[in-house]
């Protein structure tokens, strides 16, 4: 059964911002590092955007993402967030979240982001 549900995607103009959410129904959300991934149209693989430690004390981002995205979490709400600023058309993708270690299988359905004018 799916234990994460992503939301917050939609159509946004270039230069705009979005905050995506990932609600976990899995056990002990606060015990696990979590990550955001994205899958661009026509591509098979999901690429890592970045991850956050179990308690939110540290974050790491792919080099190309640094300065454009911010990952945060609210363990009391079992929710992970991805703030994306200054979106470009290349940001069009389906965005997913999952645990860094022992990822949930299957993955959630993701949330679609379309960047277009």
Secondary structure, 3 states (H helix, E strand, C coil): CCCEEEECCEEECCCCCEEEEEEECCCCHHHCCEEEEEECCCCCCCEEEEEECCCCCCEEECHHHCCCEEEEEEHHHCEEEEEECCCCHHHCEEEEEEECCCCCCCCCCCEEEEECC
